């Protein structure tokens, strides 16, 4: 009798299998239709990829082995990679004060009013929505070719992205210290600097390191439009059909990205411990 009761209890507690409802089927149909339209609009074709296999094989054959000549290729590649690293570093650190100020105004828990909140959010949305490549093209026309244009592009774009991330972290901060300072008559700036920022400092540093990692890789793309760094060398190698040199530059970029990723991960682990 007990076994029968246990089986009945098990049957009643097991979740019932939910068969696809008409609404679920309609949703799946809409998603499939959107993907079909997207494939047509983008000329998505596995057949074209298969037909281009010979060209890809020729490309790889010309790129391997890489050209590792020290003075002609490898040394300039390492120097350009250092420039790329510096672009990513300055583009990240120089955006910190602007991102922090806008984040404090764009967080509901620290902003001074609705007008300041909406204005800060709009500025962050604009800076975030304009790609860093577009900013680079604008600044290349303003200050000329070179890494300075890349730094300015990353500062503007990273301010929008990091300000948005930091504002969300501030909104999720523990309200206890913030309310305690307000009760004792602290100003809004004092609340932000002595209660909010110290509370979320590990999250802010973690997001900053993440953006530094992203910006180093973004600075590579900025070099393709004339903003300096190793991306400029890759673009030159492609235009001259020196694919063995291009492959060398890509290998140097790979080493740089791995090193930055390992350094960021080490710092995050140290902060977490």
C-alpha positions in Angstrom: 0.0 0.0 0.0 2.9 2.3 0.9 4.6 1.7 -2.5 1.4 2.4 -4.3 1.0 5.7 -2.4 4.6 6.7 -3.1 4.1 6.0 -6.9 0.9 8.1 -6.9 2.7 10.9 -5.1 5.6 10.8 -7.5 3.2 11.0 -10.5 1.5 14.0 -9.0 4.7 15.9 -8.2 6.3 15.3 -11.6 5.9 18.3 -13.9 3.5 17.7 -16.7 5.0 17.7 -20.1 4.1 20.9 -21.9 3.3 20.3 -25.5 3.9 23.1 -28.0 0.9 25.5 -27.9 -0.3 27.4 -30.9 1.3 30.5 -29.6 4.7 28.7 -29.3 4.4 27.3 -32.8 3.5 30.7 -34.1 6.6 32.2 -32.4 8.8 29.5 -33.9 7.4 30.2 -37.3 8.0 33.9 -37.0 11.6 33.3 -35.9 12.2 30.9 -38.8 10.7 33.4 -41.3 12.9 36.2 -40.0 16.0 34.1 -40.4 15.0 33.1 -44.0 14.6 36.8 -44.9 17.9 37.7 -43.2 19.7 34.9 -45.2 18.2 36.3 -48.4 19.1 39.9 -47.6 22.7 38.9 -46.8 23.2 36.5 -49.7 23.9 33.7 -47.3 25.0 30.7 -49.3 26.9 27.6 -48.3 27.3 26.8 -52.0 29.3 30.0 -52.6 31.5 29.1 -49.6 32.2 25.7 -51.1 33.0 27.2 -54.5 35.4 29.6 -52.9 37.3 26.9 -51.2 40.1 26.9 -53.8 40.7 30.7 -53.3 40.8 30.2 -49.5 43.4 27.4 -50.0 45.5 29.6 -52.2 45.4 32.3 -49.6 46.5 30.0 -46.8 49.3 28.6 -49.0 50.6 32.1 -49.6 50.4 33.0 -45.9 52.2 29.9 -44.6 55.0 29.9 -43.6 55.0 33.4 -42.1 57.7 35.8 -42.9 59.8 35.9 -39.7 62.6 38.1 -41.0 63.6 40.2 -37.9 64.4 43.6 -39.3 62.0 43.7 -42.2 58.9 42.2 -40.6 59.0 40.9 -37.0 60.6 43.9 -35.3 58.3 46.5 -37.0 55.4 44.2 -36.1 56.4 44.1 -32.4 56.8 47.9 -32.3 53.4 48.3 -34.0 51.8 45.9 -31.5 53.2 48.0 -28.6 51.5 51.1 -30.2 48.3 49.1 -30.4 48.6 48.2 -26.7 49.2 51.9 -25.9 46.2 52.9 -27.9 44.0 50.5 -26.0 45.5 51.5 -22.7 45.0 55.3 -23.2 41.6 54.8 -24.7 40.5 53.0 -21.6 42.2 55.0 -18.8 41.5 58.5 -20.3 37.8 57.7 -20.5 37.6 56.8 -16.8 36.7 60.3 -15.4 34.2 61.0 -18.1 32.6 57.6 -17.7 32.5 57.9 -13.9 30.9 61.3 -14.0 28.2 60.3 -16.5 27.6 57.0 -14.7 26.9 58.8 -11.4 24.4 61.0 -13.3 22.9 58.1 -15.2 22.2 55.9 -12.1 18.9 56.4 -10.4 20.5 55.9 -7.0 23.0 58.7 -7.4 21.6 61.2 -9.9 20.5 64.7 -8.9 17.2 64.7 -10.8 15.2 63.5 -13.8 16.7 66.0 -16.2 20.3 65.1 -15.3 19.4 61.4 -15.5 17.8 61.6 -19.0 20.6 63.9 -20.3 23.3 61.5 -19.1 21.5 58.5 -20.4 21.2 60.2 -23.8 24.8 61.1 -24.0 25.9 57.6 -23.1 23.5 56.1 -25.6 24.9 58.3 -28.3 28.5 57.6 -27.5 27.8 53.9 -27.3 25.7 53.7 -30.5 28.4 55.3 -32.7 31.0 52.6 -33.5 34.6 53.3 -32.6 35.6 52.9 -36.3 33.3 55.8 -37.2 34.8 57.9 -34.4 38.3 56.9 -35.8 37.3 58.1 -39.3 36.1 61.4 -37.9 39.3 62.0 -35.9 41.6 60.9 -38.7 40.1 63.8 -40.8 40.5 66.1 -37.8 44.0 65.2 -36.5 45.4 63.2 -39.3 46.6 59.6 -39.7 48.2 58.0 -36.6 47.5 56.5 -33.2 46.2 59.7 -31.7 43.1 59.4 -33.7 42.6 55.9 -32.4 43.0 57.0 -28.8 40.4 59.7 -29.2 38.0 57.3 -30.9 38.3 54.8 -28.1 38.0 57.5 -25.4 34.6 58.6 -26.9 33.2 55.2 -27.5 34.5 53.6 -24.3 33.0 56.4 -22.3 29.6 55.5 -23.5 30.0 51.7 -23.0 31.8 51.9 -19.6 29.5 54.6 -18.3 26.5 52.5 -19.0 28.0 49.4 -17.3 29.1 51.5 -14.3 25.7 53.1 -14.0 24.0 49.7 -13.8 26.6 48.6 -11.2 25.8 51.7 -9.1 22.1 51.1 -9.2 22.6 47.6 -7.9 24.8 48.8 -5.0 23.8 48.2 -1.4 21.6 51.2 -0.4 22.6 51.0 3.3 25.8 53.0 3.3 24.3 55.5 0.9 21.2 56.1 3.1 23.4 56.4 6.2 25.4 59.2 4.8 22.3 61.0 3.5 20.8 60.9 7.0 23.9 62.6 8.4 23.6 65.4 5.8 26.3 64.3 3.3 26.1 65.9 -0.1 25.4 63.9 -3.3 29.1 64.0 -4.3 30.1 62.8 -0.9 27.6 60.0 -1.1 28.9 58.9 -4.4 32.6 59.1 -3.5 32.3 57.6 0.1 29.5 55.2 -0.2 28.5 54.1 -3.7 32.0 53.9 -5.4 33.7 52.0 -2.5 30.8 49.6 -2.4 31.0 48.7 -6.1 34.7 49.2 -6.6 35.5 45.6 -7.4 32.8 45.5 -10.0 34.0 48.8 -11.5 37.6 47.6 -11.7 36.4 44.3 -13.2 34.4 46.1 -15.9 37.4 48.4 -16.5 39.7 45.5 -17.1 37.2 43.9 -19.4 36.9 47.0 -21.5 40.7 47.3 -21.6 40.8 43.8 -23.1 38.2 44.8 -25.6 39.8 48.1 -26.5 43.2 46.4 -27.3 41.4 44.3 -29.8 39.4 47.2 -31.1 42.5 49.3 -31.6 43.7 46.6 -34.1 40.6 47.3 -36.2 41.1 51.1 -35.9 44.5 50.6 -37.5 42.8 49.4 -40.6 41.3 52.9 -41.2 44.5 54.7 -40.6 44.6 55.1 -36.8 48.0 53.5 -36.4 49.2 50.4 -34.7 49.6 46.9 -36.0 46.3 47.0 -37.8 47.9 49.5 -40.2 50.6 47.0 -41.0 48.1 44.3 -41.6 46.2 46.6 -44.0 49.4 47.4 -45.9 50.4 43.7 -46.2 46.9 42.8 -47.6 47.1 45.7 -50.2 50.6 44.5 -51.3 49.5 40.8 -51.4 52.2 40.0 -48.8 50.1 37.4 -47.0 53.2 35.9 -45.3 53.9 39.2 -43.7 50.2 39.5 -42.8 50.3 36.1 -41.1 53.3 37.2 -39.0 51.4 40.3 -37.9 48.4 38.2 -37.0 50.6 35.9 -34.9 52.0 38.9 -33.0 48.4 40.1 -32.4 47.5 36.7 -31.1 50.4 36.8 -28.6 49.4 40.3 -27.5 45.7 39.4 -27.0 46.6 36.3 -25.0 49.0 38.3 -22.8 46.5 41.0 -22.1 43.8 38.4 -21.4 46.1 36.6 -18.9 47.1 39.9 -17.2 43.4 41.0 -16.9 42.4 37.6 -15.5 45.2 37.7 -12.9 44.3 41.1 -11.7 40.6 40.1 -11.5 41.5 37.0 -9.4 43.6 39.2 -7.1 40.8 41.6 -6.6 38.3 38.8 -6.0 40.6 37.2 -3.4 
